[in-house]
Amino acid sequence: MIPALLDAIEKNHTFLVTTHENPDGDAVGSSLGLASFLRNAGKEVTIHFKDPVPDLYRFLPLTDQVLDTVPDRPYDICFVLDVGEFRRAGEAVTTCRTIGSFINIDHHITRDLFGAINYIDSAAAATGVLIYRIIKASGQTLDYDTALCLYTAVLTDTGSFRYSNANPEAFTVAGDLVGYGINAWFVSEHLYESQPAGRLKLLAEALATLIISPRGDVASLTVTLDMYERTGTSAELTDGFVNYPRSIRGVEVAIFFREIKPCLFKVGFRSKGGVNVSALAELFCGGGHHNAAGCNVEGSIEEVRKTVLSRVYEALAA
């Protein structure tokens, strides 16, 4: 698969790089890392995200060049990264008529095979790892900017190497990237020690919604639109909130209900391994990984909680 991918890069010149809506650290880091690699190879690259780059990741190079629209011009190839479902790349990409072909690079268990080339490996800790493999196979030397982006992708998608996807390859890749001059504290400071005060205010409101099941094996948090209004914040500051209920002793499945608009909630699942939350998310037309997945569910918060929790309890009882 990688040789075909490198051949496509060599034979083409204009590239569009994009990722999923509400981009996380892996989405941002892998996209910017690939864009940096392509530019170093002399290619013409446009970077587009449906949603803004979260402030948390704006220390990364090229974030100031991410566009919220797709310029009306021809592209030989569009790289779509970390997107389990093609629709999550946004209509500007999925309906674009000036793209020659798509290359799909992803590590989700649930995925659409929408690319002319589909480089998928669910055993990879992050999409950033797949980009690293491609660059190493190309023979091109990584520069600092590319390494910084990919290190951030791997670090964030493994939960700073705390999650079960932190396999030997993840540590090997991270170690190699540090060798290009990455200061681990510099990255950690930006990711974990530079929070805006509003995020803690929003977290305080979210923690007040904590619900733990009678058996103590399921816990959830909720963020609603009025919470953003009261704290002067936005959805991008909720990244990582689901880890708080997940961290409770005895909890097997953590759930984060985030209101997107009235009567529509983004539901994020996290598992400690005993429950395949990707299968849960698929019940609601979502998807993801065994231990991390998500979906959208319509209804009031009471209705959504009831519907989702019933499915979670069924999964735990199975």
C-alpha positions as CSV (number, residue, x, y, z in Angstrom):
1,M,0.0,0.0,0.0
2,I,2.8,2.5,0.9
3,P,4.6,2.0,-2.4
4,A,1.4,2.8,-4.3
5,L,0.9,5.9,-2.1
6,L,4.5,7.1,-2.7
7,D,4.1,6.5,-6.4
8,A,0.9,8.7,-6.4
9,I,2.8,11.4,-4.5
10,E,5.7,11.3,-7.0
11,K,3.5,11.5,-10.1
12,N,1.2,14.3,-8.9
13,H,1.8,17.9,-7.9
14,T,-1.3,19.6,-6.4
15,F,-2.6,18.2,-3.1
16,L,-5.4,19.0,-0.7
17,V,-5.0,17.7,2.9
18,T,-8.0,17.5,5.2
19,T,-9.4,15.7,8.2
20,H,-12.5,15.2,10.2
21,E,-14.8,17.8,11.8
22,N,-13.9,18.9,15.4
23,P,-10.3,17.9,14.8
24,D,-8.4,16.4,17.7
25,G,-4.6,16.2,18.3
26,D,-4.1,13.3,15.9
27,A,-6.2,14.9,13.2
28,V,-4.3,18.1,13.4
29,G,-0.9,16.7,13.9
30,S,-1.1,14.0,11.2
31,S,-2.6,16.5,8.7
32,L,0.0,19.2,9.3
33,G,2.8,16.6,9.4
34,L,1.8,15.2,6.0
35,A,1.4,18.8,4.6
36,S,4.9,19.6,5.8
37,F,6.3,16.5,4.2
38,L,4.6,17.1,0.9
39,R,5.9,20.7,0.8
40,N,9.4,19.6,1.5
41,A,9.1,17.2,-1.4
42,G,8.3,20.3,-3.6
43,K,4.6,19.7,-3.9
44,E,1.8,22.4,-3.9
45,V,-0.3,21.8,-0.8
46,T,-3.6,23.3,0.5
47,I,-4.8,22.4,4.0
48,H,-8.5,22.6,4.8
49,F,-10.4,21.8,8.0
50,K,-14.1,21.9,8.3
51,D,-13.8,23.3,11.8
52,P,-11.2,25.6,13.2
53,V,-7.9,24.3,14.7
54,P,-8.5,24.2,18.5
55,D,-6.5,26.8,20.4
56,L,-4.7,23.9,22.2
57,Y,-2.9,23.0,19.0
58,R,-2.1,26.4,17.6
59,F,1.5,26.1,18.7
60,L,2.1,23.7,15.8
61,P,3.6,24.9,12.6
62,L,1.3,25.6,9.6
63,T,-1.8,26.1,11.7
64,D,-2.0,29.6,10.4
65,Q,-2.3,28.2,6.9
66,V,-5.4,26.0,7.5
67,L,-8.3,27.2,5.5
68,D,-12.0,26.9,6.4
69,T,-13.0,26.7,2.7
70,V,-11.7,24.7,-0.2
71,P,-10.4,27.1,-2.9
72,D,-12.0,26.6,-6.2
73,R,-9.1,25.1,-8.2
74,P,-8.1,21.6,-9.4
75,Y,-6.4,19.2,-7.0
76,D,-4.6,16.1,-8.3
77,I,-5.2,14.3,-5.0
78,C,-7.0,14.9,-1.7
79,F,-5.6,13.2,1.3
80,V,-8.3,12.5,3.9
81,L,-6.8,11.6,7.3
82,D,-8.2,10.1,10.4
83,V,-11.8,10.0,9.0
84,G,-13.7,6.8,9.9
85,E,-16.7,8.1,7.9
86,F,-16.2,10.1,4.7
87,R,-19.1,12.5,5.6
88,R,-17.0,13.7,8.6
89,A,-14.6,15.5,6.2
90,G,-17.4,18.0,5.5
91,E,-19.4,18.8,2.4
92,A,-16.8,21.2,1.0
93,V,-14.6,18.1,0.5
94,T,-17.2,15.4,-0.2
95,T,-18.9,17.4,-2.9
96,C,-15.9,19.0,-4.4
97,R,-15.8,18.4,-8.2
98,T,-12.2,19.6,-8.8
99,I,-10.5,16.7,-6.9
100,G,-8.9,14.1,-9.1
101,S,-8.8,11.3,-6.6
102,F,-8.9,10.6,-2.8
103,I,-6.4,8.9,-0.7
104,N,-7.8,7.6,2.6
105,I,-5.4,7.2,5.6
106,D,-6.9,6.1,8.8
107,H,-6.6,3.8,11.9
108,H,-10.3,3.4,12.9
109,I,-11.9,0.0,13.1
110,T,-15.1,1.4,11.6
111,R,-14.4,3.2,8.3
112,D,-15.5,3.9,4.8
113,L,-13.3,2.7,2.0
114,F,-13.9,5.8,-0.1
115,G,-10.4,6.3,-1.5
116,A,-8.7,5.3,-4.7
117,I,-6.1,4.2,-2.2
118,N,-7.1,3.2,1.3
119,Y,-4.2,2.9,3.7
120,I,-6.0,1.6,6.8
121,D,-4.4,0.0,9.9
122,S,-6.5,-0.3,13.0
123,A,-3.5,-1.6,14.9
124,A,-1.7,1.7,14.5
125,A,-1.8,3.9,17.6
126,A,-2.6,7.0,15.6
127,T,-2.9,8.2,12.1
128,G,0.3,10.1,12.8
129,V,2.1,6.8,13.0
130,L,0.9,5.9,9.5
131,I,2.2,9.3,8.2
132,Y,5.5,8.5,9.9
133,R,5.7,5.1,8.1
134,I,5.1,6.8,4.8
135,I,7.8,9.4,5.3
136,K,10.3,6.9,6.5
137,A,9.6,4.7,3.5
138,S,10.1,7.7,1.2
139,G,13.7,8.1,2.3
140,Q,13.1,11.8,2.9
141,T,14.6,13.0,6.2
142,L,12.1,14.5,8.6
143,D,12.6,18.1,9.6
144,Y,11.8,19.5,13.0
145,D,8.3,20.9,12.0
146,T,7.2,17.6,10.6
147,A,8.5,15.7,13.6
148,L,6.8,18.1,16.0
149,C,3.4,17.6,14.3
150,L,3.7,13.8,14.3
151,Y,4.9,13.6,17.9
152,T,1.9,15.6,19.0
153,A,-0.4,13.3,17.0
154,V,1.0,10.2,18.7
155,L,1.2,11.7,22.2
156,T,-2.4,12.9,22.2
157,D,-4.1,9.9,20.6
158,T,-2.4,7.6,23.1
159,G,-3.4,9.8,26.0
160,S,0.2,10.6,26.7
161,F,0.9,6.8,26.4
162,R,-1.7,5.9,29.0
163,Y,-4.2,4.2,26.7
164,S,-4.2,0.6,25.5
165,N,-3.3,1.7,22.0
166,A,0.2,2.8,23.3
167,N,1.8,-0.2,21.7
168,P,5.6,-0.8,21.2
169,E,5.5,1.0,17.8
170,A,4.0,4.1,19.4
171,F,6.9,4.4,21.8
172,T,9.4,3.6,19.1
173,V,8.0,6.3,16.8
174,A,7.8,8.9,19.6
175,G,11.4,8.1,20.6
176,D,12.6,8.5,17.0
177,L,10.7,11.8,16.7
178,V,12.3,13.2,19.9
179,G,15.6,12.5,18.2
180,Y,14.8,15.3,15.7
181,G,15.0,17.8,18.4
182,I,11.5,17.6,20.0
183,N,11.4,18.9,23.6
184,A,8.9,16.7,25.3
185,W,8.2,19.3,28.0
186,F,7.6,22.0,25.4
187,V,4.8,19.9,23.9
188,S,3.4,18.9,27.2
189,E,3.4,22.5,28.5
190,H,1.3,23.6,25.5
191,L,-1.1,20.7,25.7
192,Y,-1.5,20.3,29.4
193,E,-0.2,23.4,31.2
194,S,-1.6,26.3,29.2
195,Q,-5.4,25.9,29.7
196,P,-7.6,29.0,29.4
197,A,-9.4,29.8,32.7
198,G,-12.7,29.4,30.8
199,R,-12.0,25.7,30.3
200,L,-11.8,25.1,34.1
201,K,-15.0,27.1,34.6
202,L,-16.7,24.9,32.0
203,L,-15.2,21.8,33.5
204,A,-16.6,22.8,36.9
205,E,-20.1,23.0,35.4
206,A,-19.7,19.7,33.6
207,L,-18.4,17.9,36.8
208,A,-21.6,19.0,38.5
209,T,-23.5,16.8,36.1
210,L,-21.6,13.7,37.0
211,I,-23.9,10.6,37.1
212,I,-22.6,7.2,38.3
213,S,-24.6,4.0,37.7
214,P,-25.8,2.1,40.8
215,R,-23.2,-0.6,40.1
216,G,-20.5,2.0,39.7
217,D,-19.5,0.7,36.2
218,V,-20.8,3.5,34.1
219,A,-20.3,7.3,34.6
220,S,-21.2,10.3,32.5
221,L,-20.7,14.0,32.2
222,T,-22.8,16.5,30.2
223,V,-22.1,19.9,28.6
224,T,-25.1,21.9,27.3
225,L,-25.2,25.0,25.1
226,D,-26.2,27.3,28.1
227,M,-23.0,26.2,29.9
228,Y,-20.9,27.7,27.0
229,E,-22.9,30.9,27.3
230,R,-22.4,31.2,31.1
231,T,-18.7,30.5,30.9
232,G,-17.9,32.3,27.6
233,T,-16.5,29.1,26.1
234,S,-17.0,26.8,23.1
235,A,-17.0,23.1,22.3
236,E,-13.3,23.0,21.5
237,L,-12.5,23.3,25.2
238,T,-14.3,20.1,26.1
239,D,-11.5,17.9,24.6
240,G,-10.6,15.4,27.3
241,F,-13.6,15.9,29.5
242,V,-14.7,12.3,29.0
243,N,-11.5,11.1,30.8
244,Y,-12.8,12.4,34.1
245,P,-15.6,9.9,34.5
246,R,-13.4,7.3,32.9
247,S,-10.8,7.8,35.7
248,I,-13.2,6.8,38.4
249,R,-12.3,3.4,40.1
250,G,-14.7,0.7,39.0
251,V,-16.0,2.5,35.9
252,E,-15.9,0.4,32.8
253,V,-17.6,2.8,30.3
254,A,-17.5,6.6,30.5
255,I,-19.9,8.7,28.4
256,F,-19.7,12.4,27.5
257,F,-22.9,14.0,26.3
258,R,-22.2,17.3,24.4
259,E,-25.1,19.4,23.1
260,I,-24.4,20.4,19.5
261,K,-27.7,22.2,19.0
262,P,-31.1,22.0,20.6
263,C,-32.2,18.3,20.8
264,L,-29.0,17.0,19.2
265,F,-26.1,15.6,21.2
266,K,-22.6,14.3,20.4
267,V,-22.1,11.2,22.5
268,G,-18.5,10.2,23.2
269,F,-17.7,6.7,24.7
270,R,-14.6,5.5,26.4
271,S,-14.0,2.0,27.6
272,K,-11.4,0.4,29.8
273,G,-11.3,-2.6,27.6
274,G,-14.2,-4.8,28.7
275,V,-16.7,-3.2,26.3
276,N,-16.3,-2.5,22.6
277,V,-17.7,1.0,22.5
278,S,-17.2,1.1,18.7
279,A,-20.0,-1.4,18.4
280,L,-22.1,0.7,20.7
281,A,-21.5,3.8,18.6
282,E,-22.4,1.9,15.5
283,L,-25.9,1.3,16.9
284,F,-26.4,5.0,16.6
285,C,-24.7,5.3,13.1
286,G,-21.4,6.3,14.6
287,G,-18.1,4.5,15.0
288,G,-14.5,4.6,16.2
289,H,-12.2,2.3,18.1
290,H,-12.7,-0.5,20.6
291,N,-12.0,1.8,23.6
292,A,-13.0,5.2,22.1
293,A,-15.9,6.0,19.8
294,G,-18.7,8.5,19.2
295,C,-22.0,9.2,17.6
296,N,-24.8,11.8,17.3
297,V,-28.1,11.2,19.0
298,E,-31.3,13.3,18.7
299,G,-33.6,14.1,21.6
300,S,-33.7,16.0,24.9
301,I,-30.8,15.2,27.3
302,E,-33.2,13.0,29.3
303,E,-34.2,11.0,26.3
304,V,-30.7,10.7,25.0
305,R,-29.3,9.6,28.3
306,K,-32.1,7.0,28.7
307,T,-31.6,5.6,25.2
308,V,-27.8,5.5,25.3
309,L,-27.5,4.1,28.9
310,S,-29.9,1.3,28.1
311,R,-27.6,0.2,25.3
312,V,-24.5,0.5,27.5
313,Y,-26.1,-1.6,30.2
314,E,-27.1,-4.3,27.7
315,A,-23.4,-4.4,26.5
316,L,-22.2,-4.7,30.0
317,A,-24.6,-7.5,30.7
318,A,-23.7,-9.5,27.6
